[in-house]
Amino acid sequence: MNSKLSIILEKTFIYRCMLLILLPIYFFADQYTDTRETLFIFNLLLLILSSLSFRKVWIQAILSGVFSLLGEPRFSVMNLHMITFHWITSFTLSAFIMTLIEKYLNEKRNTFDLITSLAKSLDSRDEYTAFHSQNVANYARKIAEEMKLSPRICENIYMGGLLHDIGKIGIAEVLLNKPATLSEQEYKLIKQHPEIGYNMVKHIKRFKSTGILHMILHHHERYDGKGYPNGLKGDDIPLEARIMAVADAFDAMTSKRVYRNQLVWEDVFTELNQNKGSQFDPLVVNAFYNVFTKEGSSFMNKQAIPDRNQTLSLVNG
């Protein structure tokens, strides 16, 4: 669960510190303001902070009572009925906010767990492509970040990378692991995996709204329109899918497969460079090169990085 919003919501310690700072300010609020609007804003802010700080109902009940007492500036004329009313309304509001936060975080956790489980079940079928989905997801997210896409889109692209080949679950292992060249009929069956994957998960609303379905269905489209399954061309291919195509090809070329060993670095860069504008979006390939040259050996964990000058010459060529 990598979105910035999720990370922010998990920072309960920060919200607790803010709550401790605001409590005494709220207690003495009547000394510098007597407007109900200001006190109401203070009270609402405290309720939001308490909901962000603590995710237990009984804690919210106690804090709501404390806020209700602190909101009564003249203790000599306290109205028990009003304090009780404020307590109940404050607790209801804070509990509602807390429930919304927990629902959001649980949905994010469940979605991420589902995606991770599906990706692992796919990768476990073939020792040669183990971790392929994870690698593609990492590369695609780095490319997206280099292209200055929003954090939310980068997170969606990462999840799409984990699921981009999910349709291969519907392909017989004898074809996926065949060491010899595939026949034309066998290749047609392999080419069905984007549509199989799309049909498997198209009912999940979140995958549609986040573009994950586009990545699953279109990551084998080509920039020149000669890809599959729909023969989309250029900018008609969703950007997320264009990014996925480069990340997928890079990991495929740098991984050992049942039918060949991984390519040497010179061949990988040459292949990507030669296919800019035909198979791959040139802007995506350039972004990939930028990431690789910036991060060096930290970008890959499979084999040594070639000489930096050699890499730059290949990139610039």
ROZADREN-224263 format. One record per residue (C-alpha): residue number from 1; residue in three letters; x, y, z. Coordinates in Angstrom, 1 decimal. Example, Ala and Ser with C-alpha at 12.3 -4.5 7.8 and 13.67 -1.06 7.14 Angstrom:
! residues 2
site pos->1&code->ALA&east->12.3&north->-4.5&up->7.8
site pos->2&code->SER&east->13.7&north->-1.1&up->7.1
//
This chain:
! residues 317
site pos->1&code->MET&east->0.0&north->0.0&up->0.0
site pos->2&code->ASN&east->2.2&north->2.8&up->-1.3
site pos->3&code->SER&east->0.0&north->5.8&up->-2.0
site pos->4&code->LYS&east->0.9&north->9.0&up->-0.2
site pos->5&code->LEU&east->-2.6&north->9.4&up->1.2
site pos->6&code->SER&east->-2.3&north->5.9&up->2.8
site pos->7&code->ILE&east->1.1&north->6.7&up->4.2
site pos->8&code->ILE&east->-0.2&north->10.1&up->5.6
site pos->9&code->LEU&east->-3.2&north->8.4&up->7.3
site pos->10&code->GLU&east->-0.9&north->5.9&up->9.0
site pos->11&code->LYS&east->1.2&north->8.6&up->10.7
site pos->12&code->THR&east->-0.8&north->8.5&up->13.9
site pos->13&code->PHE&east->2.2&north->9.6&up->16.1
site pos->14&code->ILE&east->2.2&north->13.0&up->14.3
site pos->15&code->TYR&east->-1.5&north->13.5&up->14.8
site pos->16&code->ARG&east->-1.2&north->12.7&up->18.5
site pos->17&code->CYS&east->1.5&north->15.3&up->18.9
site pos->18&code->MET&east->-0.7&north->17.9&up->17.2
site pos->19&code->LEU&east->-3.6&north->16.9&up->19.4
site pos->20&code->LEU&east->-1.6&north->17.4&up->22.6
site pos->21&code->ILE&east->-0.5&north->20.9&up->21.3
site pos->22&code->LEU&east->-4.1&north->22.0&up->20.5
site pos->23&code->LEU&east->-5.7&north->20.7&up->23.7
site pos->24&code->PRO&east->-4.4&north->23.4&up->26.0
site pos->25&code->ILE&east->-5.1&north->26.1&up->23.3
site pos->26&code->TYR&east->-8.7&north->24.9&up->23.1
site pos->27&code->PHE&east->-8.9&north->24.9&up->26.9
site pos->28&code->PHE&east->-8.0&north->28.6&up->27.1
site pos->29&code->ALA&east->-9.8&north->29.6&up->23.9
site pos->30&code->ASP&east->-12.4&north->31.6&up->25.7
site pos->31&code->GLN&east->-9.7&north->34.0&up->26.9
site pos->32&code->TYR&east->-9.0&north->35.4&up->23.4
site pos->33&code->THR&east->-12.2&north->34.7&up->21.5
site pos->34&code->ASP&east->-15.9&north->34.3&up->22.4
site pos->35&code->THR&east->-17.3&north->33.6&up->19.0
site pos->36&code->ARG&east->-19.1&north->30.3&up->18.6
site pos->37&code->GLU&east->-17.7&north->29.9&up->15.1
site pos->38&code->THR&east->-14.1&north->29.8&up->16.3
site pos->39&code->LEU&east->-14.8&north->27.4&up->19.1
site pos->40&code->PHE&east->-16.7&north->25.2&up->16.7
site pos->41&code->ILE&east->-13.7&north->25.1&up->14.3
site pos->42&code->PHE&east->-11.4&north->24.2&up->17.1
site pos->43&code->ASN&east->-13.7&north->21.5&up->18.3
site pos->44&code->LEU&east->-14.0&north->20.1&up->14.8
site pos->45&code->LEU&east->-10.3&north->20.1&up->14.3
site pos->46&code->LEU&east->-9.8&north->18.2&up->17.5
site pos->47&code->LEU&east->-12.3&north->15.6&up->16.5
site pos->48&code->ILE&east->-10.6&north->15.1&up->13.2
site pos->49&code->LEU&east->-7.2&north->14.8&up->14.9
site pos->50&code->SER&east->-8.5&north->12.3&up->17.4
site pos->51&code->SER&east->-9.9&north->10.2&up->14.6
site pos->52&code->LEU&east->-6.6&north->10.3&up->12.8
site pos->53&code->SER&east->-4.7&north->9.6&up->16.0
site pos->54&code->PHE&east->-6.7&north->6.7&up->17.5
site pos->55&code->ARG&east->-8.7&north->4.0&up->15.8
site pos->56&code->LYS&east->-10.5&north->2.6&up->18.8
site pos->57&code->VAL&east->-14.1&north->3.3&up->19.6
site pos->58&code->TRP&east->-13.6&north->3.5&up->23.4
site pos->59&code->ILE&east->-10.8&north->6.0&up->23.0
site pos->60&code->GLN&east->-13.0&north->8.2&up->20.8
site pos->61&code->ALA&east->-15.7&north->8.0&up->23.5
site pos->62&code->ILE&east->-13.3&north->9.2&up->26.2
site pos->63&code->LEU&east->-11.8&north->12.0&up->24.0
site pos->64&code->SER&east->-15.2&north->13.2&up->23.0
site pos->65&code->GLY&east->-16.2&north->13.6&up->26.6
site pos->66&code->VAL&east->-12.9&north->15.5&up->27.3
site pos->67&code->PHE&east->-13.6&north->17.8&up->24.4
site pos->68&code->SER&east->-17.1&north->18.5&up->25.6
site pos->69&code->LEU&east->-15.8&north->19.5&up->29.1
site pos->70&code->LEU&east->-13.1&north->21.7&up->27.6
site pos->71&code->GLY&east->-15.7&north->23.4&up->25.4
site pos->72&code->GLU&east->-17.5&north->24.7&up->28.4
site pos->73&code->PRO&east->-15.4&north->27.7&up->29.4
site pos->74&code->ARG&east->-17.3&north->28.7&up->32.6
site pos->75&code->PHE&east->-17.3&north->25.7&up->34.9
site pos->76&code->SER&east->-19.4&north->27.5&up->37.5
site pos->77&code->VAL&east->-22.4&north->27.5&up->35.2
site pos->78&code->MET&east->-21.9&north->24.2&up->33.4
site pos->79&code->ASN&east->-25.0&north->22.7&up->31.9
site pos->80&code->LEU&east->-24.9&north->18.9&up->32.3
site pos->81&code->HIS&east->-27.5&north->18.4&up->29.6
site pos->82&code->MET&east->-25.6&north->20.5&up->27.0
site pos->83&code->ILE&east->-22.3&north->18.7&up->27.9
site pos->84&code->THR&east->-24.0&north->15.3&up->27.4
site pos->85&code->PHE&east->-25.5&north->16.5&up->24.1
site pos->86&code->HIS&east->-22.1&north->17.8&up->22.9
site pos->87&code->TRP&east->-20.5&north->14.5&up->24.1
site pos->88&code->ILE&east->-22.9&north->12.4&up->22.1
site pos->89&code->THR&east->-22.6&north->14.5&up->18.9
site pos->90&code->SER&east->-18.8&north->14.7&up->19.2
site pos->91&code->PHE&east->-18.5&north->11.0&up->19.7
site pos->92&code->THR&east->-20.8&north->10.3&up->16.7
site pos->93&code->LEU&east->-18.9&north->12.6&up->14.4
site pos->94&code->SER&east->-15.4&north->11.3&up->15.5
site pos->95&code->ALA&east->-16.5&north->7.7&up->15.2
site pos->96&code->PHE&east->-17.9&north->8.4&up->11.7
site pos->97&code->ILE&east->-14.6&north->9.9&up->10.6
site pos->98&code->MET&east->-12.6&north->7.1&up->12.2
site pos->99&code->THR&east->-14.8&north->4.5&up->10.4
site pos->100&code->LEU&east->-14.3&north->6.2&up->7.0
site pos->101&code->ILE&east->-10.5&north->6.2&up->7.5
site pos->102&code->GLU&east->-10.5&north->2.6&up->8.5
site pos->103&code->LYS&east->-12.7&north->1.6&up->5.6
site pos->104&code->TYR&east->-10.4&north->3.4&up->3.1
site pos->105&code->LEU&east->-7.3&north->1.8&up->4.6
site pos->106&code->ASN&east->-8.8&north->-1.6&up->4.7
site pos->107&code->GLU&east->-9.9&north->-1.3&up->1.1
site pos->108&code->LYS&east->-6.4&north->-0.4&up->0.1
site pos->109&code->ARG&east->-4.9&north->-3.2&up->2.1
site pos->110&code->ASN&east->-7.4&north->-5.8&up->0.7
site pos->111&code->THR&east->-6.8&north->-4.6&up->-2.9
site pos->112&code->PHE&east->-3.1&north->-4.7&up->-2.6
site pos->113&code->ASP&east->-3.2&north->-8.2&up->-0.9
site pos->114&code->LEU&east->-5.4&north->-9.4&up->-3.7
site pos->115&code->ILE&east->-3.1&north->-8.1&up->-6.4
site pos->116&code->THR&east->0.0&north->-9.4&up->-4.7
site pos->117&code->SER&east->-1.5&north->-12.9&up->-4.3
site pos->118&code->LEU&east->-2.6&north->-13.0&up->-8.0
site pos->119&code->ALA&east->0.9&north->-11.9&up->-9.1
site pos->120&code->LYS&east->2.6&north->-14.5&up->-6.9
site pos->121&code->SER&east->0.3&north->-17.3&up->-8.1
site pos->122&code->LEU&east->1.3&north->-16.4&up->-11.7
site pos->123&code->ASP&east->5.0&north->-16.1&up->-11.1
site pos->124&code->SER&east->5.1&north->-19.4&up->-9.2
site pos->125&code->ARG&east->4.1&north->-21.3&up->-12.3
site pos->126&code->ASP&east->7.4&north->-20.8&up->-14.0
site pos->127&code->GLU&east->10.8&north->-20.7&up->-12.4
site pos->128&code->TYR&east->12.2&north->-18.7&up->-15.3
site pos->129&code->THR&east->9.7&north->-15.9&up->-14.9
site pos->130&code->ALA&east->9.6&north->-15.8&up->-11.1
site pos->131&code->PHE&east->9.5&north->-12.2&up->-9.9
site pos->132&code->HIS&east->8.8&north->-11.0&up->-13.4
site pos->133&code->SER&east->5.6&north->-9.2&up->-12.3
site pos->134&code->GLN&east->7.4&north->-7.6&up->-9.4
site pos->135&code->ASN&east->10.2&north->-6.5&up->-11.6
site pos->136&code->VAL&east->7.9&north->-5.0&up->-14.3
site pos->137&code->ALA&east->5.9&north->-3.2&up->-11.6
site pos->138&code->ASN&east->9.0&north->-1.6&up->-10.2
site pos->139&code->TYR&east->10.4&north->-0.6&up->-13.5
site pos->140&code->ALA&east->7.1&north->0.8&up->-14.7
site pos->141&code->ARG&east->6.7&north->2.9&up->-11.6
site pos->142&code->LYS&east->10.2&north->4.3&up->-11.9
site pos->143&code->ILE&east->9.5&north->5.3&up->-15.5
site pos->144&code->ALA&east->6.2&north->6.9&up->-14.5
site pos->145&code->GLU&east->7.9&north->8.9&up->-11.7
site pos->146&code->GLU&east->10.6&north->10.0&up->-14.2
site pos->147&code->MET&east->7.8&north->11.2&up->-16.5
site pos->148&code->LYS&east->6.4&north->13.3&up->-13.6
site pos->149&code->LEU&east->3.1&north->11.6&up->-13.4
site pos->150&code->SER&east->1.1&north->12.0&up->-10.2
site pos->151&code->PRO&east->1.8&north->9.8&up->-7.2
site pos->152&code->ARG&east->-1.7&north->8.2&up->-7.6
site pos->153&code->ILE&east->-1.0&north->7.3&up->-11.2
site pos->154&code->CYS&east->2.4&north->5.9&up->-10.3
site pos->155&code->GLU&east->0.8&north->3.7&up->-7.7
site pos->156&code->ASN&east->-1.8&north->2.5&up->-10.1
site pos->157&code->ILE&east->0.9&north->1.7&up->-12.7
site pos->158&code->TYR&east->2.8&north->-0.3&up->-10.0
site pos->159&code->MET&east->-0.3&north->-2.4&up->-9.3
site pos->160&code->GLY&east->-1.0&north->-2.8&up->-13.0
site pos->161&code->GLY&east->2.6&north->-4.1&up->-13.4
site pos->162&code->LEU&east->1.9&north->-6.8&up->-10.8
site pos->163&code->LEU&east->-1.2&north->-7.9&up->-12.8
site pos->164&code->HIS&east->-0.2&north->-7.2&up->-16.4
site pos->165&code->ASP&east->0.3&north->-10.9&up->-17.2
site pos->166&code->ILE&east->-2.5&north->-12.3&up->-15.1
site pos->167&code->GLY&east->-4.1&north->-13.8&up->-18.2
site pos->168&code->LYS&east->-1.3&north->-16.3&up->-18.5
site pos->169&code->ILE&east->-3.0&north->-18.2&up->-15.7
site pos->170&code->GLY&east->-5.4&north->-19.3&up->-18.4
site pos->171&code->ILE&east->-2.6&north->-20.5&up->-20.7
site pos->172&code->ALA&east->-1.4&north->-24.1&up->-20.5
site pos->173&code->GLU&east->1.9&north->-24.5&up->-18.7
site pos->174&code->VAL&east->3.2&north->-26.7&up->-21.6
site pos->175&code->LEU&east->3.0&north->-23.6&up->-23.8
site pos->176&code->LEU&east->4.5&north->-21.2&up->-21.3
site pos->177&code->ASN&east->7.4&north->-23.5&up->-20.6
site pos->178&code->LYS&east->8.0&north->-24.8&up->-24.1
site pos->179&code->PRO&east->11.8&north->-24.7&up->-24.8
site pos->180&code->ALA&east->11.3&north->-24.9&up->-28.6
site pos->181&code->THR&east->9.9&north->-22.3&up->-31.0
site pos->182&code->LEU&east->6.1&north->-22.0&up->-30.8
site pos->183&code->SER&east->4.0&north->-22.9&up->-33.7
site pos->184&code->GLU&east->1.8&north->-20.3&up->-35.3
site pos->185&code->GLN&east->-1.3&north->-21.8&up->-33.6
site pos->186&code->GLU&east->0.5&north->-21.9&up->-30.2
site pos->187&code->TYR&east->1.6&north->-18.3&up->-30.6
site pos->188&code->LYS&east->-2.0&north->-17.3&up->-31.3
site pos->189&code->LEU&east->-3.0&north->-19.0&up->-28.0
site pos->190&code->ILE&east->-0.3&north->-17.1&up->-26.1
site pos->191&code->LYS&east->-1.5&north->-13.9&up->-27.6
site pos->192&code->GLN&east->-4.9&north->-14.4&up->-26.0
site pos->193&code->HIS&east->-3.5&north->-13.7&up->-22.5
site pos->194&code->PRO&east->-4.2&north->-10.0&up->-22.4
site pos->195&code->GLU&east->-7.9&north->-10.6&up->-23.2
site pos->196&code->ILE&east->-8.1&north->-13.6&up->-20.8
site pos->197&code->GLY&east->-6.6&north->-11.4&up->-18.0
site pos->198&code->TYR&east->-9.0&north->-8.5&up->-18.8
site pos->199&code->ASN&east->-12.0&north->-10.8&up->-18.7
site pos->200&code->MET&east->-10.8&north->-12.3&up->-15.4
site pos->201&code->VAL&east->-10.8&north->-9.0&up->-13.5
site pos->202&code->LYS&east->-13.0&north->-6.6&up->-15.5
site pos->203&code->HIS&east->-15.8&north->-6.8&up->-12.9
site pos->204&code->ILE&east->-13.5&north->-5.2&up->-10.3
site pos->205&code->LYS&east->-14.6&north->-1.5&up->-10.3
site pos->206&code->ARG&east->-11.4&north->-0.2&up->-8.8
site pos->207&code->PHE&east->-9.3&north->-1.8&up->-11.6
site pos->208&code->LYS&east->-11.4&north->0.1&up->-14.2
site pos->209&code->SER&east->-11.2&north->3.5&up->-12.5
site pos->210&code->THR&east->-7.4&north->3.2&up->-11.9
site pos->211&code->GLY&east->-6.5&north->2.1&up->-15.5
site pos->212&code->ILE&east->-5.3&north->-1.3&up->-14.4
site pos->213&code->LEU&east->-7.6&north->-2.9&up->-17.0
site pos->214&code->HIS&east->-6.0&north->-0.9&up->-19.7
site pos->215&code->MET&east->-2.6&north->-2.1&up->-18.7
site pos->216&code->ILE&east->-3.7&north->-5.7&up->-18.7
site pos->217&code->LEU&east->-5.4&north->-5.5&up->-22.0
site pos->218&code->HIS&east->-3.0&north->-3.2&up->-24.0
site pos->219&code->HIS&east->0.5&north->-3.9&up->-22.7
site pos->220&code->HIS&east->1.3&north->-5.7&up->-26.0
site pos->221&code->GLU&east->0.0&north->-3.0&up->-28.3
site pos->222&code->ARG&east->2.8&north->-1.5&up->-30.5
site pos->223&code->TYR&east->3.3&north->2.2&up->-31.1
site pos->224&code->ASP&east->3.1&north->1.6&up->-34.8
site pos->225&code->GLY&east->-0.2&north->-0.2&up->-34.6
site pos->226&code->LYS&east->1.1&north->-3.7&up->-35.3
site pos->227&code->GLY&east->0.5&north->-5.0&up->-31.7
site pos->228&code->TYR&east->-2.3&north->-7.0&up->-30.2
site pos->229&code->PRO&east->-5.1&north->-7.5&up->-29.2
site pos->230&code->ASN&east->-6.7&north->-4.4&up->-30.8
site pos->231&code->GLY&east->-4.0&north->-3.0&up->-33.0
site pos->232&code->LEU&east->-4.0&north->0.4&up->-31.3
site pos->233&code->LYS&east->-1.5&north->3.0&up->-32.5
site pos->234&code->GLY&east->0.4&north->5.9&up->-31.0
site pos->235&code->ASP&east->-1.4&north->8.0&up->-28.4
site pos->236&code->ASP&east->-4.5&north->5.8&up->-28.8
site pos->237&code->ILE&east->-2.7&north->3.3&up->-26.6
site pos->238&code->PRO&east->-3.2&north->4.4&up->-23.0
site pos->239&code->LEU&east->0.0&north->5.9&up->-21.5
site pos->240&code->GLU&east->0.0&north->3.4&up->-18.7
site pos->241&code->ALA&east->0.1&north->0.5&up->-21.2
site pos->242&code->ARG&east->2.9&north->2.2&up->-23.2
site pos->243&code->ILE&east->4.9&north->2.4&up->-20.0
site pos->244&code->MET&east->4.2&north->-1.2&up->-19.2
site pos->245&code->ALA&east->5.3&north->-2.3&up->-22.7
site pos->246&code->VAL&east->8.8&north->-0.9&up->-22.2
site pos->247&code->ALA&east->9.1&north->-2.2&up->-18.6
site pos->248&code->ASP&east->7.9&north->-5.7&up->-19.7
site pos->249&code->ALA&east->10.3&north->-5.8&up->-22.7
site pos->250&code->PHE&east->13.2&north->-4.7&up->-20.5
site pos->251&code->ASP&east->12.6&north->-7.4&up->-17.9
site pos->252&code->ALA&east->12.0&north->-10.1&up->-20.6
site pos->253&code->MET&east->15.3&north->-9.2&up->-22.3
site pos->254&code->THR&east->17.3&north->-9.1&up->-19.0
site pos->255&code->SER&east->15.8&north->-12.4&up->-17.6
site pos->256&code->LYS&east->16.7&north->-16.0&up->-18.4
site pos->257&code->ARG&east->13.9&north->-17.8&up->-20.1
site pos->258&code->VAL&east->13.3&north->-21.4&up->-20.8
site pos->259&code->TYR&east->13.9&north->-20.8&up->-24.5
site pos->260&code->ARG&east->17.0&north->-18.5&up->-24.2
site pos->261&code->ASN&east->19.5&north->-16.9&up->-21.8
site pos->262&code->GLN&east->19.2&north->-13.2&up->-20.9
site pos->263&code->LEU&east->20.6&north->-10.8&up->-23.4
site pos->264&code->VAL&east->23.8&north->-8.8&up->-22.8
site pos->265&code->TRP&east->23.4&north->-5.2&up->-21.9
site pos->266&code->GLU&east->24.6&north->-3.9&up->-25.3
site pos->267&code->ASP&east->21.8&north->-5.9&up->-27.0
site pos->268&code->VAL&east->19.2&north->-4.7&up->-24.6
site pos->269&code->PHE&east->19.9&north->-1.1&up->-25.2
site pos->270&code->THR&east->20.3&north->-1.6&up->-28.9
site pos->271&code->GLU&east->16.9&north->-3.3&up->-29.1
site pos->272&code->LEU&east->15.1&north->-0.6&up->-27.2
site pos->273&code->ASN&east->16.8&north->2.1&up->-29.2
site pos->274&code->GLN&east->16.1&north->0.6&up->-32.5
site pos->275&code->ASN&east->12.4&north->0.1&up->-31.7
site pos->276&code->LYS&east->11.7&north->3.6&up->-30.6
site pos->277&code->GLY&east->8.8&north->4.9&up->-32.6
site pos->278&code->SER&east->7.9&north->1.4&up->-33.9
site pos->279&code->GLN&east->7.3&north->-0.9&up->-31.0
site pos->280&code->PHE&east->7.7&north->1.6&up->-28.2
site pos->281&code->ASP&east->6.7&north->5.2&up->-27.4
site pos->282&code->PRO&east->10.0&north->7.2&up->-27.8
site pos->283&code->LEU&east->9.1&north->9.4&up->-24.8
site pos->284&code->VAL&east->8.7&north->6.3&up->-22.5
site pos->285&code->VAL&east->12.0&north->4.8&up->-23.8
site pos->286&code->ASN&east->13.8&north->8.1&up->-23.1
site pos->287&code->ALA&east->12.4&north->8.2&up->-19.6
site pos->288&code->PHE&east->13.6&north->4.7&up->-19.0
site pos->289&code->TYR&east->17.1&north->5.6&up->-20.2
site pos->290&code->ASN&east->17.1&north->8.6&up->-17.8
site pos->291&code->VAL&east->16.1&north->6.4&up->-14.9
site pos->292&code->PHE&east->18.7&north->3.9&up->-15.7
site pos->293&code->THR&east->21.6&north->6.4&up->-16.1
site pos->294&code->LYS&east->20.6&north->8.2&up->-12.9
site pos->295&code->GLU&east->20.2&north->5.2&up->-10.6
site pos->296&code->GLY&east->22.9&north->2.9&up->-12.0
site pos->297&code->SER&east->23.3&north->-0.4&up->-10.2
site pos->298&code->SER&east->20.5&north->0.3&up->-7.8
site pos->299&code->PHE&east->18.0&north->0.0&up->-10.7
site pos->300&code->MET&east->18.8&north->-3.6&up->-11.2
site pos->301&code->ASN&east->19.4&north->-6.5&up->-8.9
site pos->302&code->LYS&east->20.1&north->-9.3&up->-11.3
site pos->303&code->GLN&east->23.5&north->-8.7&up->-12.8
site pos->304&code->ALA&east->26.3&north->-6.1&up->-12.9
site pos->305&code->ILE&east->25.7&north->-2.8&up->-14.6
site pos->306&code->PRO&east->28.0&north->-2.2&up->-17.6
site pos->307&code->ASP&east->30.5&north->0.5&up->-17.8
site pos->308&code->ARG&east->28.8&north->3.9&up->-17.4
site pos->309&code->ASN&east->30.4&north->5.5&up->-20.4
site pos->310&code->GLN&east->29.4&north->2.6&up->-22.5
site pos->311&code->THR&east->25.8&north->2.9&up->-21.3
site pos->312&code->LEU&east->25.7&north->6.6&up->-22.0
site pos->313&code->SER&east->27.0&north->6.1&up->-25.5
site pos->314&code->LEU&east->24.3&north->3.5&up->-26.2
site pos->315&code->VAL&east->21.6&north->5.8&up->-24.7
site pos->316&code->ASN&east->22.7&north->8.8&up->-26.7
site pos->317&code->GLY&east->23.0&north->6.8&up->-29.8
//
